[in-house]
Amino acid sequence: MASLPPEITENTPQPIAWAGGDCPLPPQTLVQIQCVFEAEFDHTQPPRRASAWYRRWNRDHGDECGITHYVIVDGGAA
């Protein structure tokens, strides 16, 4: 059996796919995100409030930095 990278465990939440649109979360929710240009999800990134990514949630304008996946971190409250 292959071992998991140290930042990923059996309890690591799976990223939620995001196709663009208004942010689906309350502004204070702590999240990690993956953008269009990233090949895989980085579970080691520091969490930030969902509102910090305001311009990245809506990908309708063709932003290459738009969000493709997100994870709510530790219950999500900041």
VMD Tcl script that builds the backbone (N, CA, C; Angstrom):
set m [mol new atoms 234]
animate dup $m
set s [atomselect $m all]
$s set {name element resname resid chain x y z} {
  {N N MET 1 A 0.845 -1.181 0.000}
  {CA C MET 1 A 0.000 0.000 0.000}
  {C C MET 1 A 0.890 1.244 0.000}
  {N N ALA 2 A 0.575 2.199 -0.860}
  {CA C ALA 2 A 1.346 3.443 -0.936}
  {C C ALA 2 A 1.055 4.297 0.290}
  {N N SER 3 A 2.078 4.967 0.778}
  {CA C SER 3 A 1.872 5.836 1.936}
  {C C SER 3 A 1.405 7.212 1.470}
  {N N LEU 4 A 0.652 7.866 2.329}
  {CA C LEU 4 A 0.139 9.206 2.030}
  {C C LEU 4 A 1.200 10.248 2.335}
  {N N PRO 5 A 1.210 11.358 1.583}
  {CA C PRO 5 A 2.115 12.454 1.956}
  {C C PRO 5 A 1.819 12.878 3.388}
  {N N PRO 6 A 2.807 13.436 4.119}
  {CA C PRO 6 A 2.608 13.749 5.540}
  {C C PRO 6 A 1.464 14.716 5.819}
  {N N GLU 7 A 1.127 15.600 4.876}
  {CA C GLU 7 A 0.045 16.560 5.115}
  {C C GLU 7 A -1.337 15.970 4.864}
  {N N ILE 8 A -1.384 14.738 4.303}
  {CA C ILE 8 A -2.661 14.112 3.995}
  {C C ILE 8 A -2.822 12.858 4.842}
  {N N THR 9 A -3.935 12.768 5.542}
  {CA C THR 9 A -4.249 11.597 6.348}
  {C C THR 9 A -5.602 11.066 5.894}
  {N N GLU 10 A -6.020 9.974 6.491}
  {CA C GLU 10 A -7.342 9.425 6.173}
  {C C GLU 10 A -8.449 10.398 6.545}
  {N N ASN 11 A -8.174 11.306 7.486}
  {CA C ASN 11 A -9.181 12.270 7.941}
  {C C ASN 11 A -9.127 13.601 7.192}
  {N N THR 12 A -8.210 13.741 6.232}
  {CA C THR 12 A -8.100 14.974 5.473}
  {C C THR 12 A -9.351 15.145 4.613}
  {N N PRO 13 A -10.029 16.295 4.724}
  {CA C PRO 13 A -11.241 16.486 3.929}
  {C C PRO 13 A -10.930 16.538 2.433}
  {N N GLN 14 A -11.813 15.972 1.653}
  {CA C GLN 14 A -11.654 16.000 0.206}
  {C C GLN 14 A -12.100 17.368 -0.324}
  {N N PRO 15 A -11.338 17.932 -1.263}
  {CA C PRO 15 A -11.736 19.221 -1.846}
  {C C PRO 15 A -13.095 19.123 -2.534}
  {N N ILE 16 A -13.861 20.193 -2.419}
  {CA C ILE 16 A -15.177 20.300 -3.042}
  {C C ILE 16 A -15.003 21.021 -4.374}
  {N N ALA 17 A -15.471 20.422 -5.458}
  {CA C ALA 17 A -15.355 21.043 -6.780}
  {C C ALA 17 A -16.221 22.301 -6.847}
  {N N TRP 18 A -15.697 23.317 -7.530}
  {CA C TRP 18 A -16.392 24.592 -7.664}
  {C C TRP 18 A -16.360 25.030 -9.126}
  {N N ALA 19 A -17.518 25.341 -9.687}
  {CA C ALA 19 A -17.621 25.714 -11.104}
  {C C ALA 19 A -17.760 27.212 -11.316}
  {N N GLY 20 A -17.715 27.990 -10.246}
  {CA C GLY 20 A -17.820 29.446 -10.359}
  {C C GLY 20 A -19.183 29.947 -9.914}
  {N N GLY 21 A -19.263 31.227 -9.644}
  {CA C GLY 21 A -20.488 31.847 -9.159}
  {C C GLY 21 A -20.223 32.559 -7.848}
  {N N ASP 22 A -21.292 33.012 -7.212}
  {CA C ASP 22 A -21.156 33.697 -5.929}
  {C C ASP 22 A -20.600 32.742 -4.883}
  {N N CYS 23 A -19.828 33.275 -3.960}
  {CA C CYS 23 A -19.242 32.472 -2.886}
  {C C CYS 23 A -20.353 31.713 -2.154}
  {N N PRO 24 A -20.191 30.401 -1.982}
  {CA C PRO 24 A -21.237 29.601 -1.339}
  {C C PRO 24 A -21.181 29.604 0.190}
  {N N LEU 25 A -20.243 30.353 0.755}
  {CA C LEU 25 A -19.981 30.292 2.190}
  {C C LEU 25 A -20.135 31.650 2.858}
  {N N PRO 26 A -20.410 31.660 4.169}
  {CA C PRO 26 A -20.389 32.925 4.900}
  {C C PRO 26 A -18.977 33.535 4.826}
  {N N PRO 27 A -18.868 34.868 4.795}
  {CA C PRO 27 A -17.577 35.535 4.606}
  {C C PRO 27 A -16.488 35.148 5.602}
  {N N GLN 28 A -16.840 34.819 6.828}
  {CA C GLN 28 A -15.847 34.504 7.861}
  {C C GLN 28 A -15.370 33.059 7.841}
  {N N THR 29 A -15.931 32.231 6.969}
  {CA C THR 29 A -15.573 30.819 6.905}
  {C C THR 29 A -14.115 30.649 6.490}
  {N N LEU 30 A -13.367 29.834 7.229}
  {CA C LEU 30 A -11.973 29.553 6.879}
  {C C LEU 30 A -11.909 28.471 5.814}
  {N N VAL 31 A -11.190 28.767 4.740}
  {CA C VAL 31 A -11.080 27.825 3.631}
  {C C VAL 31 A -9.651 27.738 3.108}
  {N N GLN 32 A -9.380 26.648 2.446}
  {CA C GLN 32 A -8.208 26.495 1.587}
  {C C GLN 32 A -8.778 26.362 0.187}
  {N N ILE 33 A -8.071 26.864 -0.811}
  {CA C ILE 33 A -8.598 26.838 -2.171}
  {C C ILE 33 A -7.571 26.277 -3.155}
  {N N GLN 34 A -8.077 25.846 -4.290}
  {CA C GLN 34 A -7.240 25.462 -5.420}
  {C C GLN 34 A -7.681 26.306 -6.595}
  {N N CYS 35 A -6.715 26.878 -7.314}
  {CA C CYS 35 A -7.015 27.732 -8.459}
  {C C CYS 35 A -6.817 26.985 -9.775}
  {N N VAL 36 A -7.307 27.568 -10.847}
  {CA C VAL 36 A -7.224 26.987 -12.182}
  {C C VAL 36 A -5.795 26.562 -12.522}
  {N N PHE 37 A -4.815 27.382 -12.196}
  {CA C PHE 37 A -3.433 27.115 -12.605}
  {C C PHE 37 A -2.734 26.053 -11.757}
  {N N GLU 38 A -3.347 25.573 -10.676}
  {CA C GLU 38 A -2.717 24.583 -9.803}
  {C C GLU 38 A -3.113 23.165 -10.214}
  {N N ALA 39 A -2.144 22.284 -10.340}
  {CA C ALA 39 A -2.392 20.915 -10.786}
  {C C ALA 39 A -3.060 20.053 -9.712}
  {N N GLU 40 A -2.788 20.347 -8.436}
  {CA C GLU 40 A -3.386 19.560 -7.362}
  {C C GLU 40 A -3.616 20.434 -6.135}
  {N N PHE 41 A -4.418 19.922 -5.224}
  {CA C PHE 41 A -4.774 20.676 -4.025}
  {C C PHE 41 A -3.617 20.669 -3.037}
  {N N ASP 42 A -3.297 21.836 -2.464}
  {CA C ASP 42 A -2.228 21.975 -1.479}
  {C C ASP 42 A -2.840 22.055 -0.085}
  {N N HIS 43 A -2.843 20.937 0.623}
  {CA C HIS 43 A -3.444 20.896 1.961}
  {C C HIS 43 A -2.586 21.599 3.009}
  {N N THR 44 A -1.376 22.031 2.653}
  {CA C THR 44 A -0.507 22.706 3.622}
  {C C THR 44 A -0.668 24.222 3.604}
  {N N GLN 45 A -1.428 24.754 2.662}
  {CA C GLN 45 A -1.596 26.204 2.588}
  {C C GLN 45 A -2.331 26.727 3.826}
  {N N PRO 46 A -1.998 27.925 4.282}
  {CA C PRO 46 A -2.715 28.471 5.439}
  {C C PRO 46 A -4.155 28.817 5.054}
  {N N PRO 47 A -5.103 28.538 5.946}
  {CA C PRO 47 A -6.491 28.890 5.645}
  {C C PRO 47 A -6.693 30.401 5.673}
  {N N ARG 48 A -7.633 30.867 4.865}
  {CA C ARG 48 A -8.009 32.281 4.844}
  {C C ARG 48 A -9.523 32.361 4.834}
  {N N ARG 49 A -10.042 33.514 5.222}
  {CA C ARG 49 A -11.491 33.720 5.193}
  {C C ARG 49 A -11.992 33.666 3.753}
  {N N ALA 50 A -13.174 33.106 3.575}
  {CA C ALA 50 A -13.766 33.006 2.236}
  {C C ALA 50 A -13.855 34.371 1.567}
  {N N SER 51 A -14.101 35.413 2.354}
  {CA C SER 51 A -14.221 36.762 1.786}
  {C C SER 51 A -12.913 37.270 1.192}
  {N N ALA 52 A -11.775 36.720 1.623}
  {CA C ALA 52 A -10.478 37.129 1.080}
  {C C ALA 52 A -10.351 36.721 -0.384}
  {N N TRP 53 A -11.121 35.732 -0.795}
  {CA C TRP 53 A -11.076 35.227 -2.168}
  {C C TRP 53 A -12.238 35.752 -3.005}
  {N N TYR 54 A -12.814 36.870 -2.595}
  {CA C TYR 54 A -14.021 37.405 -3.220}
  {C C TYR 54 A -13.984 37.375 -4.743}
  {N N ARG 55 A -12.919 37.852 -5.368}
  {CA C ARG 55 A -12.844 37.932 -6.827}
  {C C ARG 55 A -12.537 36.591 -7.483}
  {N N ARG 56 A -12.134 35.609 -6.686}
  {CA C ARG 56 A -11.757 34.311 -7.246}
  {C C ARG 56 A -12.916 33.318 -7.327}
  {N N TRP 57 A -13.967 33.520 -6.507}
  {CA C TRP 57 A -15.087 32.577 -6.512}
  {C C TRP 57 A -15.801 32.577 -7.854}
  {N N ASN 58 A -16.039 33.746 -8.420}
  {CA C ASN 58 A -16.776 33.857 -9.673}
  {C C ASN 58 A -15.790 33.777 -10.830}
  {N N ARG 59 A -15.817 32.681 -11.545}
  {CA C ARG 59 A -14.873 32.457 -12.636}
  {C C ARG 59 A -15.470 32.810 -13.995}
  {N N ASP 60 A -16.619 33.420 -14.028}
  {CA C ASP 60 A -17.292 33.718 -15.285}
  {C C ASP 60 A -16.507 34.663 -16.186}
  {N N HIS 61 A -15.594 35.426 -15.610}
  {CA C HIS 61 A -14.838 36.403 -16.399}
  {C C HIS 61 A -13.536 35.822 -16.954}
  {N N GLY 62 A -13.346 34.512 -16.852}
  {CA C GLY 62 A -12.184 33.860 -17.447}
  {C C GLY 62 A -10.896 33.998 -16.666}
  {N N ASP 63 A -10.974 34.311 -15.410}
  {CA C ASP 63 A -9.799 34.500 -14.565}
  {C C ASP 63 A -9.037 33.189 -14.397}
  {N N GLU 64 A -7.800 33.147 -14.827}
  {CA C GLU 64 A -6.977 31.955 -14.684}
  {C C GLU 64 A -6.656 31.642 -13.224}
  {N N CYS 65 A -6.906 32.567 -12.340}
  {CA C CYS 65 A -6.680 32.340 -10.908}
  {C C CYS 65 A -7.982 31.981 -10.193}
  {N N GLY 66 A -9.037 31.703 -10.933}
  {CA C GLY 66 A -10.320 31.366 -10.333}
  {C C GLY 66 A -10.263 30.067 -9.541}
  {N N ILE 67 A -11.133 29.954 -8.566}
  {CA C ILE 67 A -11.190 28.783 -7.693}
  {C C ILE 67 A -11.826 27.602 -8.424}
  {N N THR 68 A -11.187 26.437 -8.326}
  {CA C THR 68 A -11.745 25.204 -8.889}
  {C C THR 68 A -12.186 24.230 -7.798}
  {N N HIS 69 A -11.568 24.331 -6.614}
  {CA C HIS 69 A -11.888 23.453 -5.483}
  {C C HIS 69 A -11.664 24.217 -4.181}
  {N N TYR 70 A -12.363 23.802 -3.130}
  {CA C TYR 70 A -12.135 24.399 -1.813}
  {C C TYR 70 A -12.378 23.369 -0.725}
  {N N VAL 71 A -11.790 23.648 0.440}
  {CA C VAL 71 A -11.982 22.834 1.638}
  {C C VAL 71 A -12.308 23.786 2.777}
  {N N ILE 72 A -13.344 23.476 3.543}
  {CA C ILE 72 A -13.664 24.233 4.753}
  {C C ILE 72 A -12.764 23.683 5.857}
  {N N VAL 73 A -12.073 24.581 6.546}
  {CA C VAL 73 A -11.056 24.179 7.521}
  {C C VAL 73 A -11.585 24.254 8.958}
  {N N ASP 74 A -11.384 23.178 9.708}
  {CA C ASP 74 A -11.675 23.127 11.150}
  {C C ASP 74 A -13.002 23.759 11.539}
  {N N GLY 75 A -14.066 23.329 10.961}
  {CA C GLY 75 A -15.376 23.850 11.321}
  {C C GLY 75 A -15.706 25.164 10.626}
  {N N GLY 76 A -14.715 25.831 10.080}
  {CA C GLY 76 A -14.931 26.981 9.230}
  {C C GLY 76 A -15.084 28.335 9.875}
  {N N ALA 77 A -15.198 28.440 11.200}
  {CA C ALA 77 A -15.408 29.755 11.816}
  {C C ALA 77 A -14.075 30.456 12.067}
  {N N ALA 78 A -14.011 31.711 11.660}
  {CA C ALA 78 A -12.797 32.513 11.896}
  {C C ALA 78 A -12.962 33.363 13.127}
}
mol reanalyze $m
mol bondsrecalc $m
mol representation Tube
mol addrep $m
